[in-house]
Amino acid sequence: MAVPKKKTSKGKRNQRHAVWKAKANVAAAKALSLGKSILTGRAQGFVYPVTEDEAED
């Protein structure tokens, strides 16, 4: 089993956690932006399947 050689400092741990949280915020903002653009009909480069039943409505 792999074991770390030295104890990781609190600063390094907190920095890693902050980067992880920041990535989540960026991903959430992109998802919200994409959702808004799809709802307004301005989506560029995003393809989603539309069934024939939905197209007729």
Summary of the structure (lengths in Angstrom):
residues: 57
radius of gyration: 21.0
end to end distance: 58.4
largest distance: 63.7
contacts: 81
relative contact order: 0.07
helix: 63%
strand: 0%
